[in-house]
Amino acid sequence: MGSFIFSILQQILGLLVLAIIVSAILSWLVAFNVINIRHPVANAVVRGLDAVTRPVLRPFQRFIPPLGGIDISPIVAIIVIQAAERYLLPWVHGFLFPFIG
């Protein structure tokens, strides 16, 4: 049971990293008018990814100012998420494994 939960959490964190990357790329494409957000599908995708990634990126954006108009908070968020996935999640799994099996 514990390995199943551990695996699910790893997959969720991986999907979150992917959503942050896709959201950042889409924001660049929208800024350079490659994608028109007046199109309903494009607008739905951009708004959906923004709804998923905003709660994760907002704390980083409060502390990291844009550098020359470039927002590096997605990069920092990805580094933190991957560090948590690599170091914190196995530690929690090892600590809780005796209790949940």
Backbone as a chain_set.jsonl record, in Angstrom:
{"seq": "MGSFIFSILQQILGLLVLAIIVSAILSWLVAFNVINIRHPVANAVVRGLDAVTRPVLRPFQRFIPPLGGIDISPIVAIIVIQAAERYLLPWVHGFLFPFIG", "coords": {"N": [[0.825, -1.201, 0.0], [1.93, 1.251, 0.816], [3.946, 1.588, -1.107], [2.404, 1.915, -3.367], [1.068, 4.367, -2.883], [3.321, 6.001, -2.724], [4.257, 5.768, -5.372], [2.107, 6.939, -6.769], [2.251, 9.586, -5.792], [4.749, 10.308, -6.822], [4.177, 10.27, -9.571], [2.246, 12.296, -9.738], [3.762, 14.548, -9.02], [5.556, 14.507, -11.165], [3.803, 15.009, -13.309], [3.031, 17.569, -12.579], [5.411, 19.012, -12.917], [5.658, 18.726, -15.697], [3.345, 20.148, -16.478], [4.052, 22.721, -15.628], [6.221, 23.268, -17.324], [4.996, 23.154, -19.881], [3.126, 25.203, -19.555], [4.822, 27.431, -19.258], [6.071, 27.483, -21.778], [3.815, 27.876, -23.405], [3.071, 30.419, -22.49], [5.127, 31.988, -23.497], [4.673, 31.624, -26.245], [2.182, 32.826, -26.495], [2.872, 35.436, -25.763], [4.475, 36.21, -27.901], [2.673, 36.279, -29.926], [2.211, 33.917, -31.352], [0.392, 32.029, -30.697], [-3.02, 32.552, -30.593], [-5.01, 33.655, -28.092], [-7.653, 34.178, -28.285], [-8.904, 32.201, -29.578], [-11.116, 29.576, -28.845], [-10.266, 26.96, -27.975], [-7.51, 27.247, -27.544], [-7.608, 29.23, -25.596], [-8.923, 27.82, -23.538], [-7.05, 25.818, -22.953], [-4.798, 27.334, -22.123], [-5.891, 28.719, -19.918], [-6.632, 26.536, -18.297], [-4.135, 25.283, -17.749], [-2.968, 27.414, -16.436], [-4.591, 27.564, -14.185], [-3.848, 25.223, -12.898], [-1.095, 25.51, -12.457], [-0.707, 27.999, -11.222], [-1.206, 28.06, -8.321], [1.095, 26.766, -7.452], [3.231, 28.237, -8.491], [2.856, 30.855, -7.568], [3.819, 31.388, -4.817], [6.6, 31.364, -5.297], [6.848, 33.432, -7.135], [6.306, 35.604, -5.576], [8.623, 35.983, -4.107], [10.735, 35.963, -5.914], [11.822, 38.27, -8.079], [10.971, 39.344, -11.454], [13.537, 38.979, -13.835], [14.768, 41.252, -15.84], [12.367, 41.228, -17.247], [11.958, 38.562, -17.572], [10.534, 35.751, -16.204], [11.71, 33.716, -13.796], [10.664, 32.012, -11.998], [9.275, 29.56, -12.673], [11.431, 27.829, -13.249], [12.801, 27.687, -10.807], [10.757, 26.592, -9.261], [10.47, 24.07, -10.474], [12.961, 22.95, -9.869], [12.774, 22.806, -7.066], [10.547, 21.081, -6.801], [11.538, 18.749, -8.024], [13.68, 18.204, -6.317], [12.282, 17.686, -3.966], [10.919, 15.425, -4.804], [13.031, 13.667, -5.253], [14.515, 13.56, -2.817], [12.975, 14.178, -0.448], [10.512, 12.767, -0.666], [11.286, 9.941, -0.78], [12.372, 9.762, 1.809], [10.156, 10.294, 3.453], [8.607, 8.147, 2.642], [10.181, 5.984, 3.564], [10.034, 6.493, 6.285], [7.29, 6.325, 6.872], [6.601, 3.831, 5.913], [6.757, 1.515, 7.701], [4.425, 1.946, 9.172], [2.207, 2.046, 7.428], [2.513, -0.046, 5.741]], "CA": [[0.0, 0.0, 0.0], [2.806, 2.414, 0.89], [4.619, 1.757, -2.397], [1.398, 2.422, -4.303], [0.907, 5.797, -2.588], [4.589, 6.613, -3.115], [4.269, 5.82, -6.829], [1.109, 7.932, -7.187], [2.796, 10.915, -5.494], [5.81, 10.57, -7.803], [3.546, 10.571, -10.855], [1.604, 13.607, -9.631], [4.827, 15.553, -9.078], [6.039, 14.517, -12.546], [2.81, 15.716, -14.128], [3.083, 18.991, -12.222], [6.583, 19.562, -13.608], [5.298, 18.815, -17.11], [2.382, 21.246, -16.626], [4.786, 23.988, -15.489], [6.999, 23.464, -18.552], [4.074, 23.462, -20.977], [2.559, 26.525, -19.278], [5.842, 28.438, -19.559], [6.222, 27.555, -23.241], [2.613, 28.52, -23.952], [3.082, 31.855, -22.177], [6.022, 32.614, -24.476], [4.005, 31.621, -27.543], [1.134, 33.851, -26.438], [3.527, 36.756, -25.724], [4.993, 36.52, -29.239], [1.525, 36.187, -30.838], [2.209, 32.692, -32.146], [-0.9, 31.445, -30.361], [-4.039, 33.56, -30.333], [-5.86, 33.138, -27.014], [-9.068, 34.404, -28.578], [-9.442, 30.922, -30.038], [-11.67, 28.944, -27.639], [-9.467, 25.822, -27.505], [-6.262, 27.788, -27.006], [-7.95, 29.917, -24.353], [-9.226, 26.807, -22.525], [-5.797, 25.16, -22.561], [-3.982, 28.293, -21.364], [-6.543, 28.96, -18.626], [-6.555, 25.308, -17.513], [-2.772, 25.145, -17.239], [-2.752, 28.487, -15.471], [-5.283, 27.188, -12.942], [-3.091, 24.152, -12.252], [0.261, 25.922, -12.066], [-0.682, 29.24, -10.454], [-0.997, 27.87, -6.88], [2.466, 26.332, -7.194], [4.186, 29.285, -8.872], [2.611, 32.123, -6.877], [4.761, 31.662, -3.723], [7.918, 31.661, -5.848], [6.784, 34.733, -7.793], [6.323, 36.643, -4.55], [9.976, 36.189, -3.602], [11.701, 36.078, -7.006], [11.351, 39.278, -9.034], [11.345, 39.064, -12.846], [14.861, 39.481, -14.202], [14.719, 41.806, -17.186], [11.123, 40.828, -17.881], [11.895, 37.105, -17.656], [10.109, 35.144, -14.948], [12.45, 32.474, -13.577], [10.016, 31.226, -10.948], [9.026, 28.167, -13.063], [12.674, 27.063, -13.14], [13.036, 27.447, -9.382], [9.711, 25.677, -8.796], [10.799, 22.74, -10.967], [14.098, 22.468, -9.074], [12.262, 22.456, -5.727], [9.692, 19.897, -6.926], [12.379, 17.584, -8.287], [14.422, 17.909, -5.087], [11.334, 17.045, -3.05], [10.652, 14.092, -5.332], [14.214, 12.829, -5.148], [15.058, 13.423, -1.466], [11.982, 14.232, 0.612], [9.521, 11.705, -0.822], [11.805, 8.655, -0.279], [12.534, 9.825, 3.261], [8.815, 10.141, 4.018], [8.2, 6.769, 2.367], [10.901, 5.124, 4.504], [9.56, 6.765, 7.637], [5.893, 5.894, 7.031], [6.393, 2.463, 5.429], [6.401, 0.562, 8.756], [3.092, 2.204, 9.709], [1.133, 1.797, 6.468], [2.794, -1.315, 5.06]], "C": [[0.863, 1.258, 0.0], [3.522, 2.668, -0.423], [3.663, 2.312, -3.443], [1.214, 3.927, -4.117], [2.147, 6.571, -3.01], [4.647, 6.791, -4.633], [3.287, 6.867, -7.357], [1.632, 9.349, -6.952], [3.917, 11.279, -6.466], [5.211, 10.961, -9.149], [2.872, 11.943, -10.845], [2.643, 14.716, -9.713], [5.416, 15.636, -10.486], [5.088, 15.242, -13.476], [2.795, 17.216, -13.83], [4.274, 19.675, -12.892], [6.28, 19.726, -15.093], [4.324, 19.968, -17.358], [3.072, 22.601, -16.517], [5.578, 24.28, -16.756], [6.098, 23.863, -19.709], [3.463, 24.852, -20.781], [3.553, 27.636, -19.604], [6.021, 28.598, -21.065], [5.014, 28.228, -23.873], [2.581, 30.012, -23.655], [4.017, 32.6, -23.123], [5.356, 32.697, -25.842], [2.876, 32.647, -27.595], [1.756, 35.242, -26.466], [4.036, 37.171, -27.099], [3.93, 36.367, -30.33], [1.611, 35.005, -31.802], [0.885, 31.973, -31.928], [-1.844, 32.581, -29.995], [-4.982, 33.013, -29.262], [-7.332, 33.498, -27.199], [-9.721, 33.153, -29.15], [-9.908, 30.142, -28.812], [-10.834, 27.785, -27.09], [-8.171, 26.314, -26.876], [-6.517, 28.481, -25.671], [-8.221, 28.914, -23.235], [-7.957, 26.119, -22.035], [-4.95, 26.09, -21.698], [-4.588, 28.539, -19.987], [-6.485, 27.732, -17.726], [-5.166, 25.09, -16.923], [-2.448, 26.224, -16.207], [-3.405, 28.164, -14.137], [-4.53, 26.105, -12.184], [-1.765, 24.662, -11.697], [0.308, 27.171, -11.19], [-0.494, 29.015, -8.944], [0.43, 27.43, -6.524], [3.449, 27.475, -7.439], [4.039, 30.573, -8.08], [3.559, 32.373, -5.699], [6.169, 31.997, -4.221], [7.943, 33.039, -6.495], [6.768, 35.877, -6.79], [7.741, 36.979, -4.11], [11.016, 36.394, -4.694], [11.172, 37.106, -8.001], [11.727, 38.87, -10.462], [12.694, 39.71, -13.167], [14.826, 39.954, -15.649], [13.476, 41.384, -17.953], [10.966, 39.321, -18.02], [11.579, 36.548, -16.273], [10.828, 33.806, -14.788], [11.814, 31.609, -12.496], [9.645, 29.809, -11.397], [10.271, 27.285, -12.935], [12.948, 26.715, -11.685], [12.01, 26.467, -8.827], [9.999, 24.247, -9.241], [11.958, 22.15, -10.179], [13.633, 22.029, -7.693], [11.407, 21.192, -5.79], [10.54, 18.647, -7.161], [13.228, 17.218, -7.078], [13.514, 17.223, -4.072], [11.047, 15.622, -3.504], [11.841, 13.151, -5.106], [14.637, 12.565, -3.706], [13.991, 13.334, -0.379], [10.983, 13.08, 0.529], [10.061, 10.337, -0.394], [11.988, 8.636, 1.244], [11.184, 9.626, 3.953], [8.33, 8.707, 3.815], [8.885, 5.806, 3.34], [10.424, 5.295, 5.934], [8.166, 6.192, 7.864], [5.657, 4.443, 6.638], [6.077, 1.475, 6.545], [4.964, 0.741, 9.281], [1.974, 1.832, 8.75], [1.355, 0.541, 5.633], [3.128, -1.219, 3.679]], "O": [[0.576, 2.215, -0.719], [3.696, 3.819, -0.824], [4.066, 3.09, -4.307], [1.206, 4.675, -5.094], [2.048, 7.657, -3.581], [5.045, 7.85, -5.12], [3.608, 7.6, -8.292], [1.478, 10.218, -7.81], [4.023, 12.431, -6.887], [5.696, 11.89, -9.795], [2.924, 12.668, -11.838], [2.432, 15.716, -10.4], [5.742, 16.729, -10.951], [5.52, 16.007, -14.339], [2.574, 18.03, -14.726], [4.15, 20.799, -13.38], [6.61, 20.755, -15.683], [4.463, 20.689, -18.346], [2.715, 23.534, -17.237], [5.606, 25.422, -17.216], [6.404, 24.806, -20.439], [3.302, 25.596, -21.749], [3.174, 28.666, -20.161], [6.112, 29.718, -21.569], [5.161, 29.055, -24.773], [2.112, 30.794, -24.482], [3.726, 33.732, -23.51], [5.456, 33.717, -26.523], [2.646, 33.266, -28.634], [1.227, 36.139, -27.123], [4.031, 38.357, -27.429], [4.254, 36.331, -31.517], [1.137, 35.087, -32.936], [0.327, 31.382, -32.852], [-1.511, 33.455, -29.194], [-5.674, 32.021, -29.492], [-8.164, 33.158, -26.358], [-10.947, 33.054, -29.2], [-9.17, 30.052, -27.831], [-10.706, 27.639, -25.875], [-7.78, 25.855, -25.803], [-5.737, 28.336, -24.73], [-7.795, 29.129, -22.1], [-7.806, 25.867, -20.84], [-4.441, 25.678, -20.655], [-3.865, 28.564, -18.991], [-6.308, 27.866, -16.515], [-5.029, 24.755, -15.747], [-1.744, 25.972, -15.229], [-2.845, 28.452, -13.079], [-4.568, 26.071, -10.954], [-1.362, 24.288, -10.595], [1.29, 27.373, -10.476], [0.31, 29.719, -8.332], [0.908, 27.696, -5.422], [4.395, 27.655, -6.673], [5.011, 31.315, -7.933], [4.071, 33.486, -5.58], [6.854, 32.827, -3.623], [8.951, 33.742, -6.415], [7.169, 36.994, -7.114], [8.034, 38.127, -3.778], [12.082, 36.949, -4.425], [10.186, 36.85, -8.691], [12.694, 38.134, -10.661], [12.943, 40.859, -12.802], [14.852, 39.142, -16.574], [13.524, 41.203, -19.17], [9.95, 38.849, -18.531], [12.272, 36.84, -15.299], [10.586, 32.872, -15.553], [12.372, 30.578, -12.12], [9.694, 28.902, -10.566], [10.168, 26.119, -12.554], [13.289, 25.575, -11.37], [12.349, 25.606, -8.015], [9.797, 23.309, -8.47], [11.937, 20.963, -9.852], [14.059, 20.983, -7.202], [11.527, 20.323, -4.927], [10.285, 17.602, -6.562], [13.474, 16.037, -6.836], [13.933, 16.285, -3.395], [10.943, 14.714, -2.679], [11.656, 11.973, -4.802], [15.077, 11.458, -3.393], [14.094, 12.498, 0.519], [10.647, 12.48, 1.55], [9.351, 9.615, 0.306], [11.78, 7.605, 1.885], [11.085, 8.877, 4.924], [7.718, 8.122, 4.708], [8.238, 4.909, 3.881], [10.414, 4.337, 6.707], [7.887, 5.636, 8.926], [4.624, 3.873, 6.988], [5.187, 0.644, 6.36], [4.363, -0.212, 9.777], [0.918, 1.36, 9.174], [0.463, 0.119, 4.897], [3.378, -2.236, 3.032]]}, "num_chains": 1, "name": "protein.A"}
